[in-house]
Each structure stands twice: as structure tokens, then as C-alpha cells.
């Protein structure tokens, strides 16, 4: 007489299928923005990725004023999404009638270093906005109220994160980045049911970044959506970080 329990277990094992993948998260490209000047200044976001796309950086040049001694004032204000730097040249009142100004190349130096060689610049930056970008370009043209640089705004664009690469394909066709920290994994076929999913970040340094299943459309599209999070914050793992993914599905062909 056949062992019915054994036959049932064999059928269940035939119906179940394990799928695995080893993926490498894609490289990030930093967003850039261009200030339209006599010699343009190109700003590059320090943080790579697409977070700064559509954010702005504006230069305002105030009328020269009676600043203390020989100082030029530079105030970084606004928010990380909309930075404004206001330059107030020195009219010479407190500097032996010798005005002091900045050129566009010196504005580049100020953005990069927080100071200008040979100039006394008082920087106010309570929200630490200056260091969110680096700068290149500029020339010897002086900044001027209602002139060079005044009211010129630049919008960051072209920041991007590449899709992950599927290294070992044992059931995964592709993994694509949908948005920051959110990924869509596509399988070569549909299955009746997703039974389990797990994922782990493979990294030699300590991290608390985790992989979490968001949703699945196994029967209708053969896809799952997962996210990478640190605490409760969506994050894009750094370029070349690897992850191991595993799914158990019910085989639709049985």
C-alpha cells in the first residue's frame, strides 16, 4: 500500500521552487548645475544620485556697503533644496577708501574652500549649505549689483543611479531601480504564489541597511518590489555593494 503522506510531500516538493540572485547595486552620478556668467560656473553636487535634481542655487550681489575694515560679506541662506549666496562687496568706507569685491573665479574658490586667498571674506552659513556642492569655472569679471552674477540661478539636473546588475541568475531576469531605494525584480515567468522572500546586503563594513519586501505581483506579472532601508529611511546602497536575494514560489506549471 502506497504511503500517502510520502506522496503528498513529493507533490508539494515538486510544486515548490527556490529562486536565487546575486546583484550589484549601480553606480551613482552627481547632479550638476550651471550659473550663466561671462565664464560659466559649473556646480557639482557632493552627494551623488538624483536627490538634488530640480534643486536650485542662486547668486545675489548686493550694493557695495560700509562693511567692517576690508571685509566682503558672503551669506549662504535658504534650504538645501534652494540655496542662495548673497555677496556684499566693501565700498571702502572703513578701508581707507579702497573698495573690495570678488570676481566670479573667487566665488568658485569661496564655494570650494569657504575662503578666498588674499581677501578677507566673512562667511555666514548657519545651515552648512556651502559644502553641499563644489564649483569650477569663473574668471576675473567682478560680481556686480544689477550686473555680473546678480540674480543668476542654476538648477541641478542629470543626477542618476544606474540599475543593479544581476550577477548570478537562478530565476531572476532583471532588477531595476524604480526610485530612491525601491527596486523591481522581474522573473522570466509567472508563478501561482510567492511563498517567501529574503534579502541581505553583502558588505565587509558594518551597516544597518536592510532589504524589505514591498509588494508582489507574482501571478499577474512575475515581479516583486523590494526596498533598501536604513532605519525607516529609503537609501540607495553605494555603488558596487552586493546583495543576495532568495524567493520561494509555487510553480505554476504543476
DAHU-V851467 format. One record per residue. PSI is psi in degrees with one decimal (999 if undefined). OMEGA is omega in whole degrees, -180 to 180 (NA if undefined). Layout:
BEGIN
psi	omega
PSI	OMEGA
PSI	OMEGA
END
This chain:
BEGIN
psi	omega
132.7	-177
145.9	176
104.4	-175
-36.9	179
-40.3	179
-42.7	179
-39.9	179
-41.1	179
-40.4	177
-42.4	180
-40.6	180
-41.9	179
-35.8	178
-33.7	-178
-27.5	-177
150.2	-180
136.0	177
135.3	178
139.3	-177
156.1	171
145.3	172
117.3	-177
155.1	174
124.3	-179
146.7	-171
162.7	179
149.8	179
142.9	176
133.1	-178
142.8	176
149.1	177
160.4	179
146.8	-176
122.9	173
120.3	-175
99.2	-177
-179.2	175
-45.1	168
108.7	-171
149.9	170
127.7	177
122.8	178
138.4	178
125.8	180
135.9	177
-38.5	178
121.7	178
162.9	-179
-173.8	-174
8.6	-177
-34.6	-174
-1.0	175
133.4	180
-1.6	174
159.6	-170
158.3	175
121.5	-175
139.3	175
130.7	172
134.5	178
113.4	-180
165.3	175
144.3	178
139.0	-174
170.5	-179
64.8	178
157.7	178
139.7	179
-122.9	-177
22.1	-172
148.3	166
137.8	-177
136.7	176
118.4	-177
120.2	174
122.2	-175
177.3	-179
-145.0	179
171.6	178
-27.4	-180
-17.2	-179
84.5	-177
139.4	172
131.0	171
124.8	-179
120.7	180
125.6	176
104.9	179
164.9	179
126.2	-178
-0.3	176
-4.6	-178
-43.1	-178
20.2	-176
46.2	177
38.7	178
26.1	178
105.3	179
152.0	177
131.1	-179
176.0	175
145.6	171
171.9	179
-31.6	176
-35.2	177
-28.5	173
-39.9	175
-46.3	179
-40.3	179
-44.2	-180
-41.0	-177
-40.9	-169
-15.7	-176
10.0	179
168.7	179
125.7	-179
126.9	178
-0.9	179
146.7	178
99.6	-176
124.4	175
114.2	-176
129.3	172
120.8	-174
67.7	-173
-24.8	-178
11.3	178
49.5	-178
-28.0	-175
-41.6	-173
5.1	180
-9.3	180
158.9	170
169.5	-176
150.0	172
158.6	176
-155.0	-177
167.4	179
-155.1	-175
6.8	179
125.5	-179
144.0	170
144.9	-175
137.0	173
128.3	-177
22.3	-180
-136.1	-175
120.2	175
-21.1	-174
119.6	178
6.9	-180
128.7	-178
148.1	177
142.5	179
127.6	180
142.5	-179
169.0	173
12.5	169
139.2	-175
161.4	173
124.9	-179
154.7	175
150.8	175
154.9	175
132.1	176
115.3	-176
-57.8	180
107.6	-176
100.4	174
59.5	177
-9.0	178
128.2	177
-45.2	-178
159.8	172
122.6	-177
142.4	177
123.4	179
-40.4	179
-175.1	-177
118.3	176
10.4	-179
131.5	-172
144.8	178
118.5	177
129.3	-179
134.2	180
158.4	-179
-13.4	178
168.0	179
157.0	177
155.1	-177
-37.7	-172
142.3	170
121.5	-178
-34.8	179
159.0	177
139.8	174
152.4	179
148.6	178
145.4	176
132.4	179
105.1	-173
136.0	-177
-25.3	179
159.0	-178
132.2	176
150.9	176
20.7	176
132.1	-177
159.8	176
131.1	-175
133.5	176
131.8	-180
-50.5	-178
166.7	177
145.6	176
54.0	-173
-45.3	-176
-33.1	-174
-32.6	-175
-10.3	-177
40.0	-177
157.6	168
155.2	174
128.9	177
163.4	180
157.0	175
127.0	-174
147.2	168
111.5	-170
-116.8	176
17.3	-177
129.8	175
133.9	179
152.7	169
116.0	176
147.4	-177
155.8	-179
139.1	178
-1.8	173
135.5	-179
155.3	175
148.0	177
126.9	-179
144.0	177
137.2	174
146.8	170
125.4	-175
162.5	171
125.3	-176
122.6	-176
-16.5	-177
-4.9	-177
999	NA
END
